[in-house]
Each structure stands twice: as structure tokens, then as C-alpha cells.
């Protein structure tokens, strides 16, 4: 190991380094040479590896943990997991020989934890029987199976046009305050309401503590907190914890995936995650690249999201589905981080500010949203009625813009616009009200058959509500929840009921 320039160091540091050399302890011990902004530079620790945990003697007699990110010729850059005010130059550092680990298992369900697995909810210690590595390789191609089982969000606009399958990675992208988190929460609530058995993992990266507290309270009200793990960090936490949070959440979700279960993980949001990593990288004196991000920022998210997968039958056929969230600036999806994550994921749900402000919620852009898994992740029931929906809406949006400039429209154009207005109204959905498979199927059959074409647009939601109330007691309708294609008898029943209901408006 090359020598540091000893002349630049204080007498105290020189003597501390000399003592270590005398003891022959530079392989697993070291000395802090300088510290600041959550980063400690350490001389020694010749055996230290990437991501290994070291303990630093704190000024108050305790210890502060850190993990190694920069491994250089004559010193190590370690990111502190505690308060850097407790660490001073000259402090002794010891190598633990461990890589970062967190507790995993069913004991974490219903709990709010930090990225190191420590409880934040005041409900006592977590007695987890297992630990897992925060970072581990993603399953290989042979260990995976194609995505074929649906993960229903309960949001008709998504389940019909951009369906999500178990093991998929679907990006939710849009400006701030366009309903990105709302989609994620509704998806979590739907897993509880439909009793799918899917475990939810919600990772809050640099989110306000008040926002996380409200979310936890809502999940408790909806009765889904007992199948949910929340990994929370706030803007006040050090960048190291914001950096670790998504990896910790993924490790907790992988436990269920690897034990033949199914889990859904929401990263809210990866824009803040990339910013935390950029902060750490710049403090570690790594060279900045595009938009001041380090060159390996793509690898940061690719190695994270590749861990979400549908496993092969030999490995138990479990799945981990990821819904990463990215915040754009003024709808710019061509910025560095958005384009990175778009290229990693299997599709994206793009939310438009204009649509949101018009009251179309969820504010999904039909043109820019896509699922690269598509129909193979849809139930037969929804697939049978969703075929032309996307095309009809796209045509409507185009014609509606065109129709503003001319009043003389032919009958076909008028019909397309009328149907499009009613479909758009039908796809509006209040928050916390996910729909089951039969409710989505019945609504779309009524809309596609033209039964609602004579109903005033402002009455469409009332008609839909009345239709679902009329149908809910029919046993054959509830059978649609199994996902099978509706029989002719069921379609006839829906059409007949819809016609009767529509006449009343």
C-alpha cells in the first residue's frame, strides 16, 4: 500500500498510524484521516472489500458504522450510516468482515422500518429469524419464467390498456402532483381487497415523515397494513440511508419471492435515490458526468430493478413485481434519469399534468404509456373487452383536437368523439376505490356495446355505479373474478341490465 504524505497530517494522526503499524494491524484496522459531509476517509484496512461494513470509534465512546464505497490505493472512502459529528480524525476503525445485511421474513409484515431494518413505528423490536444481503445478484435467465400472471391494480385504465403482470417492472412517471403515488397505493389496497396474497413493500425515499404516516394510517384503515412492509427515509436522513432504502426493500421482497410467494415493491421515488447517490459520489470525489451524475448511475438502478422477476417452476414460481416511480420536470421524459429507467423497465405509465388538471384521474397518457408484457398478463375476462379500447381512445384524442377547428363533422367522426367522451368518463376513478375484475368487465361491455352512447357524459359515472349495484347479487357475475372469458349468457345479462339502467338517466 502506498504511503500517505505524512507531512500533511497532524502529529496526533501520525502517532495513531505509527501505533497501528507497530501492532501490524493495517490489514483489518485503520485510522480516520479526515471526515465531513457523511464521508470518512480511512488509512489502512488493506483487506476491506466493496460494501463491507466497518465500525469507527465515536467521540462519545460508542461506535458509528460505515460501509466502504471507494477502494483506492492508499485509503478508503466510507459512507457513514450515523452522525458524522460523532466521528473525528484519528479515530480507530475496525473491519467487521460483514457485508451489509438486513432482517427479512414474515415478522416484518405490518411494520415501518428504516433501511437498516430498525423499527420506526414504536411497536417494539422485530424478532426476525433470518437476515439477507442488502445487495445480491439478480436471478439469471434460466432461473426466470415469462411473465404470465396478472397483477391487478384495480384501476380500469391500467388493467385494460397497460396491464401489469407478476414479475414485471412497470415505471410510473410524471411531474410532481400528478397522482403517481396514488396509483401505487391503490394497487397495494387492491391486493388486500381481492385477497391475492401478494405482500406489499413500500419504499419511501426521502419522503416527508408526515406523508408516510398518513399512508400507513390509510393502509391500516383499508386493512392491508398487515400484509405490508414500509421502509421509510425522510429528507433529514443521511444520503447513505436514502441510497440503501430501495435495496433493503428489495431484499425484504425477495424473501417472499424465494419462498414461493408473491410480492409487490414500490420505489417512491428513484429520482431522489439517484440524487442521493450523486451526492455521495461527488463527496467521494468521483468524476461527474452528464447532469453531474456519476458514470455508473445506470448500473445503480439496473442492478436494483433486475432483482424483480418471475421465478421458474423449479425455484418455486414466486414473483417480485416492481413499480418504480420517477418524477419529471415539466414533462421532460428525455432527461438522463427518466431515459435510464425507461430503458431498464418493461413499460411505463406516463401521467400528464394537463389531463390531471382537466379532472381525468388517473391522468394516464394513452400515447406514451405502454406495457411490454401486454396481453399475456391480462385475465381473459378483461382481455376480451379491452381489445379496441386503447385504439378508440387514441382516435378520440386525435379527433377531439382536430374537431376544435371545424364544426362540420361527418357522422362517423361524431360517433367516435361521443364514444370517446363516454369512455374517458368511464375510466375516471376516485382514489381508494379499486375495481374488481367483474366490475371492470361489466363496465366495459356496457360502454363497448354502445348502450351508454345516449347517456349524458356527466351521468356516465352514475350509470356505472347503478349498473354495478344491480349486477353484484348475480352469482354468475361474481364468477368473472376467476378471470375466465365471460359466457354469452353473462354478456347478455350485462347488456340487458345496462340497457334497463341507462333508460333511467
VEXTOR-204210 format. One record per residue (C-alpha): residue number from 1; residue in one letter; x, y, z. Coordinates in nm, 2 decimals, padded with zeros to 4 digits. Layout:
// residues N
PT; num; residu; u; v; w
PT; NUM; a; X; Y; Z
...
***
This chain:
// residues 505
PT; num; residu; u; v; w
PT; 1; x; 00.00; 00.00; 00.00
PT; 2; x; 00.14; 00.34; -00.10
PT; 3; x; 00.22; 00.58; 00.19
PT; 4; x; 00.01; 00.89; 00.26
PT; 5; x; 00.20; 01.22; 00.26
PT; 6; x; 00.27; 01.21; 00.64
PT; 7; x; 00.39; 01.58; 00.64
PT; 8; x; 00.03; 01.69; 00.56
PT; 9; x; -00.11; 01.51; 00.87
PT; 10; x; -00.12; 01.63; 01.23
PT; 11; x; 00.10; 01.49; 01.50
PT; 12; x; -00.20; 01.30; 01.65
PT; 13; x; -00.27; 01.13; 01.32
PT; 14; x; 00.10; 01.04; 01.27
PT; 15; x; 00.12; 00.88; 01.61
PT; 16; x; -00.21; 00.69; 01.56
PT; 17; x; -00.09; 00.55; 01.22
PT; 18; x; 00.25; 00.47; 01.38
PT; 19; x; 00.08; 00.27; 01.66
PT; 20; x; -00.12; 00.07; 01.41
PT; 21; x; 00.20; -00.01; 01.21
PT; 22; x; 00.38; -00.13; 01.53
PT; 23; x; 00.09; -00.35; 01.61
PT; 24; x; 00.09; -00.48; 01.25
PT; 25; x; -00.28; -00.41; 01.23
PT; 26; x; -00.32; -00.23; 00.90
PT; 27; x; -00.50; -00.53; 00.73
PT; 28; x; -00.81; -00.52; 00.94
PT; 29; x; -00.77; -00.19; 01.13
PT; 30; x; -00.73; 00.17; 01.02
PT; 31; x; -00.74; 00.53; 01.11
PT; 32; x; -00.98; 00.81; 01.01
PT; 33; x; -00.77; 01.08; 00.83
PT; 34; x; -01.05; 01.32; 00.76
PT; 35; x; -01.42; 01.33; 00.78
PT; 36; x; -01.71; 01.55; 00.66
PT; 37; x; -02.05; 01.56; 00.49
PT; 38; x; -02.12; 01.20; 00.58
PT; 39; x; -01.79; 01.06; 00.43
PT; 40; x; -01.49; 00.93; 00.63
PT; 41; x; -01.15; 00.88; 00.46
PT; 42; x; -00.96; 00.59; 00.62
PT; 43; x; -00.59; 00.49; 00.61
PT; 44; x; -00.53; 00.12; 00.65
PT; 45; x; -00.79; -00.16; 00.61
PT; 46; x; -00.60; -00.34; 00.34
PT; 47; x; -00.84; -00.63; 00.34
PT; 48; x; -01.16; -00.43; 00.31
PT; 49; x; -01.39; -00.51; 00.01
PT; 50; x; -01.67; -00.32; -00.16
PT; 51; x; -01.98; -00.26; 00.06
PT; 52; x; -01.81; -00.41; 00.36
PT; 53; x; -01.91; -00.27; 00.70
PT; 54; x; -01.66; -00.10; 00.92
PT; 55; x; -01.70; 00.03; 01.28
PT; 56; x; -01.55; 00.37; 01.38
PT; 57; x; -01.49; 00.46; 01.74
PT; 58; x; -01.71; 00.77; 01.81
PT; 59; x; -01.61; 01.07; 02.03
PT; 60; x; -01.87; 00.97; 02.29
PT; 61; x; -01.73; 00.62; 02.34
PT; 62; x; -01.98; 00.45; 02.12
PT; 63; x; -01.93; 00.33; 01.76
PT; 64; x; -02.05; 00.46; 01.42
PT; 65; x; -02.10; 00.21; 01.14
PT; 66; x; -02.00; 00.29; 00.78
PT; 67; x; -01.97; 00.09; 00.46
PT; 68; x; -01.68; 00.11; 00.20
PT; 69; x; -01.77; 00.26; -00.14
PT; 70; x; -01.43; 00.39; -00.26
PT; 71; x; -01.14; 00.14; -00.26
PT; 72; x; -00.82; 00.34; -00.35
PT; 73; x; -00.45; 00.26; -00.35
PT; 74; x; -00.37; 00.43; -00.02
PT; 75; x; -00.70; 00.50; 00.15
PT; 76; x; -01.07; 00.40; 00.16
PT; 77; x; -01.38; 00.63; 00.13
PT; 78; x; -01.65; 00.50; 00.36
PT; 79; x; -02.01; 00.64; 00.38
PT; 80; x; -02.13; 00.68; 00.74
PT; 81; x; -02.46; 00.53; 00.85
PT; 82; x; -02.47; 00.76; 01.15
PT; 83; x; -02.40; 01.11; 01.25
PT; 84; x; -02.07; 01.24; 01.12
PT; 85; x; -02.04; 01.48; 01.41
PT; 86; x; -01.96; 01.18; 01.63
PT; 87; x; -01.65; 01.09; 01.42
PT; 88; x; -01.32; 01.27; 01.44
PT; 89; x; -00.98; 01.24; 01.26
PT; 90; x; -00.76; 00.99; 01.44
PT; 91; x; -01.05; 00.76; 01.54
PT; 92; x; -00.97; 00.39; 01.51
PT; 93; x; -01.16; 00.19; 01.25
PT; 94; x; -01.22; -00.19; 01.26
PT; 95; x; -01.32; -00.41; 00.98
PT; 96; x; -01.62; -00.63; 01.07
PT; 97; x; -01.58; -00.87; 00.78
PT; 98; x; -01.95; -00.85; 00.71
PT; 99; x; -02.13; -00.71; 00.41
PT; 100; x; -02.45; -00.50; 00.47
PT; 101; x; -02.74; -00.72; 00.59
PT; 102; x; -03.10; -00.66; 00.70
PT; 103; x; -03.36; -00.87; 00.88
PT; 104; x; -03.62; -01.03; 00.65
PT; 105; x; -03.92; -01.26; 00.69
PT; 106; x; -04.29; -01.25; 00.78
PT; 107; x; -04.20; -01.08; 01.12
PT; 108; x; -04.16; -00.75; 00.93
PT; 109; x; -04.52; -00.75; 00.80
PT; 110; x; -04.72; -00.46; 00.93
PT; 111; x; -04.41; -00.27; 01.04
PT; 112; x; -04.24; 00.05; 00.95
PT; 113; x; -03.86; 00.02; 00.94
PT; 114; x; -03.55; 00.22; 00.84
PT; 115; x; -03.31; 00.10; 00.57
PT; 116; x; -03.11; -00.10; 00.83
PT; 117; x; -03.42; -00.29; 00.94
PT; 118; x; -03.46; -00.09; 01.27
PT; 119; x; -03.82; -00.02; 01.37
PT; 120; x; -03.96; 00.33; 01.34
PT; 121; x; -04.32; 00.26; 01.45
PT; 122; x; -04.27; 00.23; 01.82
PT; 123; x; -04.42; -00.12; 01.82
PT; 124; x; -04.11; -00.29; 01.98
PT; 125; x; -03.82; -00.49; 01.85
PT; 126; x; -03.85; -00.70; 01.54
PT; 127; x; -03.76; -01.06; 01.61
PT; 128; x; -03.67; -01.17; 01.26
PT; 129; x; -03.52; -01.52; 01.23
PT; 130; x; -03.34; -01.45; 00.91
PT; 131; x; -03.11; -01.19; 00.76
PT; 132; x; -03.04; -01.12; 00.39
PT; 133; x; -02.77; -00.93; 00.20
PT; 134; x; -02.88; -00.58; 00.10
PT; 135; x; -02.71; -00.63; -00.24
PT; 136; x; -02.72; -00.96; -00.42
PT; 137; x; -02.71; -01.07; -00.78
PT; 138; x; -03.04; -01.08; -00.98
PT; 139; x; -03.17; -01.42; -01.10
PT; 140; x; -03.02; -01.54; -01.43
PT; 141; x; -03.22; -01.61; -01.75
PT; 142; x; -03.25; -01.98; -01.66
PT; 143; x; -03.39; -01.90; -01.32
PT; 144; x; -03.68; -01.70; -01.47
PT; 145; x; -04.01; -01.77; -01.63
PT; 146; x; -04.20; -01.54; -01.87
PT; 147; x; -04.45; -01.30; -01.70
PT; 148; x; -04.80; -01.45; -01.75
PT; 149; x; -05.00; -01.40; -01.43
PT; 150; x; -05.18; -01.07; -01.39
PT; 151; x; -05.12; -00.83; -01.10
PT; 152; x; -05.45; -00.64; -01.09
PT; 153; x; -05.42; -00.28; -00.99
PT; 154; x; -05.79; -00.22; -00.96
PT; 155; x; -05.76; 00.08; -01.19
PT; 156; x; -05.95; 00.02; -01.51
PT; 157; x; -05.73; 00.24; -01.72
PT; 158; x; -05.42; 00.04; -01.63
PT; 159; x; -05.57; -00.31; -01.62
PT; 160; x; -05.72; -00.27; -01.96
PT; 161; x; -05.46; -00.07; -02.15
PT; 162; x; -05.12; -00.11; -01.98
PT; 163; x; -05.16; -00.44; -01.78
PT; 164; x; -04.91; -00.54; -01.52
PT; 165; x; -04.80; -00.90; -01.47
PT; 166; x; -04.64; -01.06; -01.16
PT; 167; x; -04.26; -01.03; -01.20
PT; 168; x; -04.29; -00.72; -01.43
PT; 169; x; -04.12; -00.38; -01.38
PT; 170; x; -04.36; -00.11; -01.48
PT; 171; x; -04.24; 00.25; -01.44
PT; 172; x; -04.48; 00.52; -01.31
PT; 173; x; -04.36; 00.85; -01.45
PT; 174; x; -04.48; 01.21; -01.45
PT; 175; x; -04.45; 01.55; -01.30
PT; 176; x; -04.50; 01.62; -00.93
PT; 177; x; -04.86; 01.62; -00.81
PT; 178; x; -05.00; 01.41; -01.09
PT; 179; x; -05.11; 01.11; -00.89
PT; 180; x; -04.81; 00.87; -00.91
PT; 181; x; -04.81; 00.76; -00.55
PT; 182; x; -05.20; 00.74; -00.57
PT; 183; x; -05.17; 00.47; -00.83
PT; 184; x; -04.92; 00.28; -00.62
PT; 185; x; -05.14; 00.30; -00.31
PT; 186; x; -05.45; 00.19; -00.49
PT; 187; x; -05.26; -00.11; -00.63
PT; 188; x; -05.15; -00.20; -00.27
PT; 189; x; -05.51; -00.17; -00.14
PT; 190; x; -05.64; -00.38; -00.43
PT; 191; x; -05.41; -00.67; -00.33
PT; 192; x; -05.58; -00.67; 00.01
PT; 193; x; -05.94; -00.63; -00.11
PT; 194; x; -05.91; -00.90; -00.37
PT; 195; x; -05.72; -01.13; -00.13
PT; 196; x; -05.45; -01.20; -00.38
PT; 197; x; -05.19; -01.30; -00.12
PT; 198; x; -04.94; -01.05; -00.26
PT; 199; x; -04.72; -00.89; 00.00
PT; 200; x; -04.67; -00.51; -00.04
PT; 201; x; -04.33; -00.34; 00.02
PT; 202; x; -04.34; 00.04; 00.01
PT; 203; x; -04.01; 00.22; 00.00
PT; 204; x; -04.03; 00.59; 00.08
PT; 205; x; -03.71; 00.75; -00.04
PT; 206; x; -03.66; 01.10; 00.12
PT; 207; x; -04.04; 01.14; 00.16
PT; 208; x; -04.18; 01.37; 00.43
PT; 209; x; -04.25; 01.17; 00.76
PT; 210; x; -04.60; 01.32; 00.77
PT; 211; x; -04.67; 01.18; 00.42
PT; 212; x; -04.55; 00.83; 00.52
PT; 213; x; -04.75; 00.85; 00.85
PT; 214; x; -05.07; 00.93; 00.65
PT; 215; x; -05.00; 00.65; 00.41
PT; 216; x; -04.95; 00.39; 00.69
PT; 217; x; -05.27; 00.52; 00.86
PT; 218; x; -05.47; 00.48; 00.53
PT; 219; x; -05.33; 00.12; 00.48
PT; 220; x; -05.44; 00.04; 00.83
PT; 221; x; -05.79; 00.18; 00.76
PT; 222; x; -05.81; -00.03; 00.45
PT; 223; x; -05.70; -00.35; 00.64
PT; 224; x; -05.39; -00.41; 00.42
PT; 225; x; -05.11; -00.29; 00.66
PT; 226; x; -05.08; -00.65; 00.80
PT; 227; x; -04.96; -00.76; 00.45
PT; 228; x; -04.73; -00.46; 00.40
PT; 229; x; -04.38; -00.36; 00.49
PT; 230; x; -04.29; 00.01; 00.48
PT; 231; x; -03.92; 00.11; 00.45
PT; 232; x; -03.91; 00.48; 00.53
PT; 233; x; -03.65; 00.76; 00.50
PT; 234; x; -03.70; 01.13; 00.53
PT; 235; x; -03.52; 01.43; 00.38
PT; 236; x; -03.34; 01.47; 00.71
PT; 237; x; -03.17; 01.13; 00.69
PT; 238; x; -02.82; 01.10; 00.56
PT; 239; x; -02.77; 01.03; 00.19
PT; 240; x; -02.64; 00.68; 00.28
PT; 241; x; -02.98; 00.57; 00.41
PT; 242; x; -03.16; 00.71; 00.11
PT; 243; x; -02.92; 00.52; -00.11
PT; 244; x; -02.97; 00.19; 00.08
PT; 245; x; -03.35; 00.21; 00.11
PT; 246; x; -03.46; 00.05; -00.23
PT; 247; x; -03.20; -00.23; -00.19
PT; 248; x; -03.33; -00.30; 00.16
PT; 249; x; -03.69; -00.31; 00.04
PT; 250; x; -03.59; -00.54; -00.25
PT; 251; x; -03.41; -00.78; -00.01
PT; 252; x; -03.73; -00.80; 00.21
PT; 253; x; -03.95; -00.86; -00.10
PT; 254; x; -03.71; -01.13; -00.23
PT; 255; x; -03.77; -01.33; 00.08
PT; 256; x; -04.13; -01.39; -00.02
PT; 257; x; -04.04; -01.44; -00.39
PT; 258; x; -03.78; -01.70; -00.30
PT; 259; x; -04.03; -01.88; -00.07
PT; 260; x; -04.29; -01.95; -00.34
PT; 261; x; -04.48; -01.63; -00.25
PT; 262; x; -04.56; -01.31; -00.44
PT; 263; x; -04.45; -00.95; -00.35
PT; 264; x; -04.50; -00.61; -00.49
PT; 265; x; -04.24; -00.34; -00.43
PT; 266; x; -04.29; 00.04; -00.49
PT; 267; x; -03.99; 00.26; -00.51
PT; 268; x; -04.12; 00.61; -00.43
PT; 269; x; -03.92; 00.77; -00.59
PT; 270; x; -03.60; 00.68; -00.77
PT; 271; x; -03.53; 01.04; -00.87
PT; 272; x; -03.44; 01.11; -00.51
PT; 273; x; -03.25; 00.79; -00.50
PT; 274; x; -03.03; 00.90; -00.79
PT; 275; x; -02.98; 01.24; -00.63
PT; 276; x; -02.86; 01.08; -00.30
PT; 277; x; -02.62; 00.86; -00.50
PT; 278; x; -02.49; 01.16; -00.69
PT; 279; x; -02.43; 01.34; -00.36
PT; 280; x; -02.24; 01.05; -00.22
PT; 281; x; -02.03; 01.01; -00.54
PT; 282; x; -01.94; 01.38; -00.56
PT; 283; x; -01.83; 01.38; -00.19
PT; 284; x; -01.62; 01.07; -00.26
PT; 285; x; -01.46; 01.27; -00.54
PT; 286; x; -01.57; 01.06; -00.83
PT; 287; x; -01.58; 01.24; -01.16
PT; 288; x; -01.92; 01.39; -01.26
PT; 289; x; -02.07; 01.31; -01.59
PT; 290; x; -02.40; 01.41; -01.76
PT; 291; x; -02.62; 01.63; -01.54
PT; 292; x; -02.35; 01.59; -01.27
PT; 293; x; -02.44; 01.22; -01.22
PT; 294; x; -02.16; 00.97; -01.20
PT; 295; x; -02.09; 00.74; -01.49
PT; 296; x; -02.23; 00.43; -01.31
PT; 297; x; -02.57; 00.57; -01.23
PT; 298; x; -02.74; 00.34; -01.49
PT; 299; x; -02.59; 00.04; -01.31
PT; 300; x; -02.73; 00.18; -00.98
PT; 301; x; -03.09; 00.13; -01.10
PT; 302; x; -03.04; -00.17; -01.34
PT; 303; x; -02.89; -00.39; -01.07
PT; 304; x; -03.18; -00.29; -00.84
PT; 305; x; -03.47; -00.35; -01.08
PT; 306; x; -03.33; -00.67; -01.24
PT; 307; x; -03.39; -00.84; -00.90
PT; 308; x; -03.76; -00.81; -00.96
PT; 309; x; -03.85; -01.13; -01.15
PT; 310; x; -04.09; -01.42; -01.20
PT; 311; x; -03.90; -01.73; -01.09
PT; 312; x; -03.91; -02.06; -01.28
PT; 313; x; -04.12; -02.35; -01.16
PT; 314; x; -03.80; -02.53; -01.03
PT; 315; x; -03.74; -02.24; -00.80
PT; 316; x; -04.10; -02.23; -00.67
PT; 317; x; -04.26; -01.99; -00.92
PT; 318; x; -04.26; -01.69; -00.68
PT; 319; x; -04.25; -01.34; -00.81
PT; 320; x; -04.14; -00.99; -00.72
PT; 321; x; -04.31; -00.71; -00.91
PT; 322; x; -04.16; -00.36; -00.91
PT; 323; x; -04.34; -00.03; -00.96
PT; 324; x; -04.06; 00.23; -00.96
PT; 325; x; -04.17; 00.60; -00.96
PT; 326; x; -03.98; 00.87; -01.14
PT; 327; x; -04.06; 01.24; -01.12
PT; 328; x; -04.01; 01.45; -01.43
PT; 329; x; -03.96; 01.83; -01.47
PT; 330; x; -04.22; 01.99; -01.70
PT; 331; x; -04.30; 01.65; -01.86
PT; 332; x; -03.94; 01.60; -01.99
PT; 333; x; -03.90; 01.23; -02.02
PT; 334; x; -03.58; 01.27; -02.23
PT; 335; x; -03.38; 01.37; -01.92
PT; 336; x; -03.10; 01.14; -01.80
PT; 337; x; -03.26; 00.95; -01.51
PT; 338; x; -03.60; 00.91; -01.68
PT; 339; x; -03.45; 00.77; -02.00
PT; 340; x; -03.23; 00.54; -01.79
PT; 341; x; -03.52; 00.39; -01.60
PT; 342; x; -03.74; 00.37; -01.91
PT; 343; x; -03.48; 00.15; -02.08
PT; 344; x; -03.45; -00.08; -01.77
PT; 345; x; -03.82; -00.14; -01.71
PT; 346; x; -04.08; -00.34; -01.91
PT; 347; x; -04.30; -00.04; -01.99
PT; 348; x; -04.42; 00.28; -01.83
PT; 349; x; -04.74; 00.46; -01.72
PT; 350; x; -04.70; 00.82; -01.81
PT; 351; x; -04.91; 01.07; -01.62
PT; 352; x; -04.99; 01.41; -01.79
PT; 353; x; -05.03; 01.73; -01.59
PT; 354; x; -05.29; 01.86; -01.84
PT; 355; x; -05.51; 01.55; -01.81
PT; 356; x; -05.48; 01.57; -01.43
PT; 357; x; -05.59; 01.94; -01.43
PT; 358; x; -05.88; 01.85; -01.66
PT; 359; x; -06.01; 01.61; -01.39
PT; 360; x; -05.91; 01.29; -01.58
PT; 361; x; -05.77; 01.08; -01.30
PT; 362; x; -05.57; 00.86; -01.32
PT; 363; x; -05.42; 01.10; -01.57
PT; 364; x; -05.27; 00.83; -01.80
PT; 365; x; -05.14; 00.93; -02.14
PT; 366; x; -05.27; 00.67; -02.38
PT; 367; x; -05.00; 00.76; -02.64
PT; 368; x; -04.69; 00.75; -02.42
PT; 369; x; -04.79; 00.47; -02.18
PT; 370; x; -04.70; 00.11; -02.28
PT; 371; x; -04.67; -00.24; -02.12
PT; 372; x; -04.41; -00.45; -02.29
PT; 373; x; -04.57; -00.76; -02.14
PT; 374; x; -04.91; -00.66; -02.26
PT; 375; x; -05.20; -00.91; -02.31
PT; 376; x; -05.01; -01.21; -02.17
PT; 377; x; -05.05; -01.05; -01.83
PT; 378; x; -05.43; -00.99; -01.86
PT; 379; x; -05.71; -01.20; -01.74
PT; 380; x; -05.92; -01.35; -02.02
PT; 381; x; -06.23; -01.16; -01.89
PT; 382; x; -06.06; -00.81; -01.92
PT; 383; x; -05.87; -00.90; -02.24
PT; 384; x; -06.20; -01.00; -02.41
PT; 385; x; -06.34; -00.65; -02.36
PT; 386; x; -06.03; -00.43; -02.37
PT; 387; x; -05.93; -00.51; -02.73
PT; 388; x; -06.02; -00.19; -02.91
PT; 389; x; -06.02; 00.04; -02.60
PT; 390; x; -05.68; 00.19; -02.65
PT; 391; x; -05.73; 00.25; -03.02
PT; 392; x; -06.07; 00.41; -02.96
PT; 393; x; -05.93; 00.65; -02.70
PT; 394; x; -05.62; 00.74; -02.92
PT; 395; x; -05.85; 00.81; -03.21
PT; 396; x; -06.08; 01.02; -02.99
PT; 397; x; -05.79; 01.23; -02.85
PT; 398; x; -05.67; 01.30; -03.20
PT; 399; x; -06.02; 01.38; -03.34
PT; 400; x; -06.12; 01.59; -03.04
PT; 401; x; -05.81; 01.82; -03.10
PT; 402; x; -05.90; 01.83; -03.47
PT; 403; x; -06.27; 01.89; -03.41
PT; 404; x; -06.20; 02.22; -03.23
PT; 405; x; -06.11; 02.38; -03.56
PT; 406; x; -06.41; 02.27; -03.76
PT; 407; x; -06.78; 02.25; -03.69
PT; 408; x; -06.89; 02.04; -04.00
PT; 409; x; -06.82; 01.68; -03.89
PT; 410; x; -06.94; 01.36; -04.06
PT; 411; x; -07.14; 01.11; -03.86
PT; 412; x; -06.85; 00.86; -03.81
PT; 413; x; -06.64; 01.14; -03.65
PT; 414; x; -06.92; 01.25; -03.43
PT; 415; x; -06.98; 00.89; -03.32
PT; 416; x; -06.61; 00.84; -03.24
PT; 417; x; -06.60; 01.16; -03.04
PT; 418; x; -06.92; 01.07; -02.85
PT; 419; x; -06.79; 00.72; -02.77
PT; 420; x; -06.45; 00.86; -02.67
PT; 421; x; -06.60; 01.11; -02.43
PT; 422; x; -06.80; 00.84; -02.26
PT; 423; x; -06.50; 00.60; -02.24
PT; 424; x; -06.28; 00.88; -02.09
PT; 425; x; -06.55; 00.95; -01.83
PT; 426; x; -06.59; 00.57; -01.76
PT; 427; x; -06.21; 00.54; -01.70
PT; 428; x; -06.21; 00.81; -01.43
PT; 429; x; -06.17; 00.66; -01.09
PT; 430; x; -06.16; 00.82; -00.74
PT; 431; x; -05.86; 00.73; -00.52
PT; 432; x; -05.90; 00.43; -00.28
PT; 433; x; -06.17; 00.27; -00.49
PT; 434; x; -06.01; -00.01; -00.69
PT; 435; x; -06.25; -00.22; -00.90
PT; 436; x; -06.26; -00.60; -00.92
PT; 437; x; -06.23; -00.80; -01.24
PT; 438; x; -06.61; -00.84; -01.28
PT; 439; x; -06.68; -00.47; -01.22
PT; 440; x; -06.42; -00.37; -01.49
PT; 441; x; -06.56; -00.63; -01.73
PT; 442; x; -06.92; -00.53; -01.69
PT; 443; x; -06.85; -00.16; -01.72
PT; 444; x; -06.66; -00.21; -02.05
PT; 445; x; -06.91; -00.44; -02.20
PT; 446; x; -07.18; -00.17; -02.14
PT; 447; x; -06.95; 00.10; -02.29
PT; 448; x; -06.83; -00.10; -02.59
PT; 449; x; -07.18; -00.21; -02.69
PT; 450; x; -07.29; 00.15; -02.74
PT; 451; x; -07.55; 00.12; -02.47
PT; 452; x; -07.42; 00.43; -02.29
PT; 453; x; -07.39; 00.64; -02.61
PT; 454; x; -07.72; 00.82; -02.54
PT; 455; x; -07.64; 00.88; -02.17
PT; 456; x; -07.52; 01.24; -02.10
PT; 457; x; -07.15; 01.24; -02.03
PT; 458; x; -07.19; 01.39; -01.68
PT; 459; x; -07.42; 01.10; -01.59
PT; 460; x; -07.19; 00.82; -01.70
PT; 461; x; -07.04; 00.75; -01.35
PT; 462; x; -07.39; 00.74; -01.20
PT; 463; x; -07.50; 00.49; -01.46
PT; 464; x; -07.19; 00.28; -01.40
PT; 465; x; -07.25; 00.28; -01.02
PT; 466; x; -07.62; 00.18; -01.07
PT; 467; x; -07.52; -00.10; -01.31
PT; 468; x; -07.27; -00.25; -01.07
PT; 469; x; -07.52; -00.23; -00.78
PT; 470; x; -07.78; -00.41; -01.00
PT; 471; x; -07.53; -00.68; -01.10
PT; 472; x; -07.35; -00.75; -00.78
PT; 473; x; -07.60; -01.01; -00.64
PT; 474; x; -07.58; -01.23; -00.95
PT; 475; x; -07.37; -01.54; -00.88
PT; 476; x; -07.26; -01.59; -01.25
PT; 477; x; -07.12; -01.23; -01.25
PT; 478; x; -06.90; -01.30; -00.95
PT; 479; x; -06.75; -01.59; -01.14
PT; 480; x; -06.58; -01.34; -01.37
PT; 481; x; -06.34; -01.27; -01.08
PT; 482; x; -06.18; -01.60; -01.16
PT; 483; x; -06.06; -01.43; -01.48
PT; 484; x; -06.24; -01.66; -01.74
PT; 485; x; -06.38; -01.51; -02.05
PT; 486; x; -06.75; -01.41; -02.00
PT; 487; x; -07.00; -01.65; -02.15
PT; 488; x; -07.27; -01.54; -02.39
PT; 489; x; -07.53; -01.57; -02.11
PT; 490; x; -07.33; -01.34; -01.88
PT; 491; x; -07.27; -01.09; -02.17
PT; 492; x; -07.65; -01.09; -02.24
PT; 493; x; -07.73; -01.03; -01.87
PT; 494; x; -07.49; -00.73; -01.86
PT; 495; x; -07.63; -00.58; -02.18
PT; 496; x; -07.99; -00.63; -02.06
PT; 497; x; -07.92; -00.47; -01.72
PT; 498; x; -07.72; -00.19; -01.87
PT; 499; x; -08.00; -00.10; -02.12
PT; 500; x; -08.25; -00.10; -01.83
PT; 501; x; -08.03; 00.12; -01.61
PT; 502; x; -07.94; 00.36; -01.90
PT; 503; x; -08.31; 00.43; -01.97
PT; 504; x; -08.35; 00.57; -01.62
PT; 505; x; -08.10; 00.85; -01.69
***
